[in-house]
Amino acid sequence: MTAFALAYTLHVLAALVWVGGMFFAWMVLRPAAVAALEGPARLQLWTQVFPRFFVWVWAAVVLLPISGIGLLHLRFSGFETAPKYVQIMMGLYLVMTALFIRIQSLQLPELRKAVAAQDWPAGAAALGKIRRLVGSNLIIGLVLVALAAARPTF
């Protein structure tokens, strides 16, 4: 396996785990949890789901820039010669990472605190904030994947 193939494979897998995980959580797990669980049980479920998923997101957050910079230097001469779509991808990565860190450091502790205190309305409000941020991040991630696949020349 060439260095490029290894870096590209790791890059695609990291993006797949992050964006695919958000897609699954938003489009499959959330509606199923709403249909099958009462509010308190649903909030408790998410306090267990998020930390498990976030371990994988942190791995993607670390791996994506490492593999991305590697690909940049293997495929192009560096940042200044990279096509615009690559530069846009880097910017979208930063936005996605900032949103993820906001969820991890602000909203998730708020959700945990509410669930531990059995303050279900506060927990529902915290989960609503997380849901909106994850939804935004999912849209950005899907745009990023489409951009990477299309490789537009603008």
C-alpha positions in Angstrom: 0.0 0.0 0.0 1.4 3.4 -1.0 1.7 6.3 1.5 -1.1 8.1 -0.4 -3.4 5.1 -0.3 -2.9 4.6 3.4 -3.5 8.3 4.2 -6.5 8.5 1.9 -8.0 5.3 3.4 -7.6 6.6 7.0 -9.0 10.0 6.0 -12.1 8.5 4.4 -12.7 6.1 7.2 -12.4 8.9 9.8 -14.9 11.1 7.9 -17.2 8.1 7.5 -17.2 7.3 11.2 -17.9 10.9 12.2 -20.5 11.9 9.6 -22.0 8.4 9.3 -22.4 8.3 13.1 -24.2 11.6 13.2 -26.5 10.4 10.3 -27.3 7.2 12.2 -27.9 9.1 15.5 -30.1 11.7 13.8 -32.0 9.7 11.2 -32.3 6.2 12.9 -31.6 6.2 16.7 -33.4 9.4 17.6 -36.7 8.6 16.0 -36.5 5.0 17.4 -35.8 6.3 20.9 -38.7 8.8 20.7 -41.0 6.0 19.5 -39.9 3.4 22.1 -38.9 5.3 25.2 -40.4 7.7 27.7 -38.6 11.0 28.2 -36.5 10.1 31.3 -35.4 6.8 29.7 -34.6 8.5 26.4 -32.4 11.1 28.3 -30.6 8.4 30.1 -30.0 6.6 26.8 -28.4 9.6 25.3 -26.1 10.1 28.3 -24.8 6.7 27.5 -24.7 7.0 23.7 -22.8 10.4 23.5 -19.7 9.4 25.4 -19.3 6.2 23.5 -19.7 8.0 20.1 -17.6 10.9 21.2 -14.5 8.7 21.7 -14.8 7.9 18.0 -15.4 11.5 17.0 -12.2 12.5 18.9 -10.3 9.9 17.0 -11.6 11.4 13.8 -10.9 14.9 14.9 -7.2 13.9 15.5 -6.9 11.7 12.4 -8.5 14.0 9.8 -6.0 16.8 10.0 -3.0 14.4 10.2 -4.1 12.4 7.2 -5.4 15.5 5.4 -2.1 17.4 5.7 -0.3 14.2 4.6 -2.6 14.0 1.5 -2.0 17.7 0.9 1.7 17.2 0.7 1.6 14.0 -1.2 -0.9 15.2 -3.8 -0.1 18.9 -4.0 3.0 20.9 -3.2 1.3 22.4 -0.1 -1.5 24.6 1.1 -0.9 27.4 -1.4 -1.2 25.1 -4.5 -4.2 23.1 -3.1 -7.5 23.5 -5.0 -10.2 25.8 -3.5 -12.3 22.8 -2.6 -9.5 21.5 -0.4 -9.3 24.8 1.4 -13.0 24.9 1.8 -12.9 21.4 3.3 -10.3 22.5 5.8 -12.5 25.4 6.8 -15.6 23.2 7.2 -13.5 20.8 9.3 -12.7 23.7 11.7 -16.4 24.6 11.9 -17.4 21.0 12.6 -14.7 20.6 15.2 -15.8 23.8 17.0 -19.4 22.7 17.1 -18.4 19.3 18.4 -16.2 20.8 21.1 -19.1 23.0 22.1 -21.4 20.0 22.5 -18.7 18.0 24.4 -17.7 20.8 26.7 -21.0 22.7 27.3 -24.1 20.9 26.3 -23.2 17.3 27.3 -22.2 18.3 30.9 -25.5 20.2 31.1 -27.4 17.1 30.0 -25.6 14.9 32.5 -26.2 17.3 35.3 -29.9 17.4 34.6 -30.2 13.6 34.3 -28.3 13.1 37.5 -30.7 15.5 39.3 -33.7 13.9 37.5 -34.6 17.4 36.3 -36.2 16.0 33.1 -37.3 19.4 31.7 -33.8 20.8 31.9 -32.5 17.5 30.4 -34.9 17.8 27.5 -33.8 21.4 26.9 -30.1 20.3 27.0 -30.8 17.4 24.6 -32.7 19.8 22.3 -29.6 22.1 22.1 -27.4 19.0 21.4 -29.8 17.8 18.7 -29.8 21.2 16.9 -26.0 21.4 17.0 -25.6 17.8 15.8 -28.1 18.5 13.0 -26.1 21.5 11.9 -22.9 19.5 12.1 -24.5 16.7 10.1 -25.5 19.1 7.3 -22.0 20.6 7.2 -20.5 17.1 7.2 -22.7 16.0 4.3 -21.8 19.1 2.3 -18.2 18.4 3.0 -18.4 14.8 1.8 -20.3 15.9 -1.3 -17.6 18.6 -1.9 -14.9 16.0 -1.5 -16.6 13.6 -3.9 -17.4 16.2 -6.5 -14.0 17.9 -6.4 -15.3 21.1 -8.1 -12.9 23.3 -10.0 -13.8 26.8 -9.0 
